Amino acid sequence: QVQLVESGGGLVRAGGSLRLSCAASGSIFSIIVMAWYRQAPGKQRDLVARMTGGGSTSYADSVKGRFTISGDSAKNTVYLQMNNLEPEDTAVYYCYIVSQYRGDYWGQGTEVTVSS
């Protein structure tokens, strides 16, 4: 069973940066979507950034211009570069990968805390 493992979360001051990484424990073929979601305490899980297998990207309005998603489908890895972090970005961040033939996969989450 393939698992996604995130890393890179932590505590940072407002205005700082973090880079989240997500690596699959095995091979995921025919990746069509790689994405990052986040869930703040008491709130629903929301899409932060999304990248298709063709490389097209989209972002939540709240993170546009500050966050950048990138990935390597051949290596089954996805990254989220987060700059100019705000306290409102505090949440647990989850990576999400969709395979055309194998279904979807969620990571276990990595916590990001931004202090003011």
C-alpha positions as CSV (number, residue, x, y, z in Angstrom):
1,Q,0.0,0.0,0.0
2,V,1.5,3.3,-1.1
3,Q,1.7,6.0,1.6
4,L,2.3,9.7,1.3
5,V,4.6,11.2,3.8
6,E,4.7,15.0,4.4
7,S,7.5,16.9,6.0
8,G,8.6,20.5,6.5
9,G,6.0,21.9,8.8
10,G,6.8,23.8,11.9
11,L,6.5,27.0,13.8
12,V,7.4,30.2,12.0
13,R,6.9,33.9,12.5
14,A,4.6,36.0,10.3
15,G,6.5,36.9,7.2
16,G,8.6,33.8,7.2
17,S,8.8,30.9,4.8
18,L,8.4,27.2,4.9
19,R,8.7,24.5,2.2
20,L,6.5,21.4,2.6
21,S,7.5,18.2,0.9
22,C,5.4,15.1,0.2
23,A,6.9,11.8,-1.0
24,A,5.2,8.6,-1.9
25,S,6.6,5.4,-0.3
26,G,6.1,3.6,-3.6
27,S,5.3,4.2,-7.3
28,I,2.1,5.9,-8.2
29,F,1.6,5.6,-12.0
30,S,-0.5,7.9,-14.2
31,I,-0.7,10.8,-11.8
32,I,-3.3,13.3,-13.0
33,V,-3.5,15.6,-10.0
34,M,-1.1,16.6,-7.2
35,A,-2.5,19.0,-4.6
36,W,-2.2,20.5,-1.1
37,Y,-5.1,21.0,1.2
38,R,-5.2,22.5,4.7
39,Q,-7.5,22.3,7.7
40,A,-7.5,24.9,10.4
41,P,-8.9,24.0,13.9
42,G,-12.7,23.8,13.8
43,K,-12.8,24.4,10.0
44,Q,-13.3,22.2,7.0
45,R,-10.4,21.0,4.8
46,D,-9.8,23.4,2.0
47,L,-7.9,23.2,-1.3
48,V,-4.7,25.4,-1.2
49,A,-3.0,24.6,-4.4
50,R,-3.4,22.1,-7.3
51,M,-1.3,21.0,-10.2
52,T,-2.3,18.7,-13.0
53,G,-0.2,16.1,-14.6
54,G,0.3,18.5,-17.5
55,G,1.7,21.1,-15.1
56,S,-1.2,23.5,-14.9
57,T,-1.5,25.1,-11.5
58,S,-4.2,26.9,-9.6
59,Y,-4.4,28.4,-6.1
60,A,-6.8,29.5,-3.5
61,D,-7.3,33.3,-3.6
62,S,-5.9,33.6,-0.1
63,V,-2.5,32.2,-1.1
64,K,-2.0,33.5,-4.6
65,G,1.3,35.2,-5.0
66,R,2.7,33.7,-1.8
67,F,2.5,29.9,-2.3
68,T,4.0,27.9,-5.1
69,I,3.2,24.2,-5.8
70,S,5.7,22.1,-7.7
71,G,6.2,18.4,-8.2
72,D,7.8,15.6,-10.0
73,S,5.3,13.0,-11.1
74,A,8.1,10.6,-12.1
75,K,9.5,10.8,-8.6
76,N,6.1,10.9,-6.9
77,T,6.9,14.0,-5.0
78,V,5.1,17.3,-4.5
79,Y,6.2,20.5,-2.8
80,L,4.6,23.6,-1.5
81,Q,6.8,26.7,-1.1
82,M,5.1,29.1,1.3
83,N,6.4,32.6,1.5
84,N,5.2,35.7,3.5
85,L,3.3,33.4,5.9
86,E,0.4,34.9,7.9
87,P,-1.2,33.7,11.1
88,E,-4.2,32.8,9.1
89,D,-2.1,30.2,7.3
90,T,-1.9,28.2,10.5
91,A,-3.4,24.7,9.8
92,V,-2.5,21.1,9.2
93,Y,-1.4,20.7,5.6
94,Y,-2.2,17.5,3.6
95,C,-0.8,16.4,0.3
96,Y,-3.2,14.7,-2.1
97,I,-2.4,12.7,-5.2
98,V,-4.8,11.3,-7.8
99,S,-3.9,8.4,-10.1
100,Q,-5.9,7.8,-13.2
101,Y,-6.0,4.1,-12.5
102,R,-5.2,3.7,-8.8
103,G,-7.5,6.1,-7.1
104,D,-6.4,8.8,-4.7
105,Y,-4.0,9.1,-1.8
106,W,-3.8,11.4,1.2
107,G,-0.9,12.1,3.4
108,Q,-1.1,12.1,7.2
109,G,-0.7,15.8,7.5
110,T,2.0,18.2,8.7
111,E,1.3,21.0,11.1
112,V,2.1,24.6,10.2
113,T,1.9,27.3,12.9
114,V,2.5,31.0,12.1
115,S,2.9,33.3,15.0
116,S,2.1,37.0,14.9
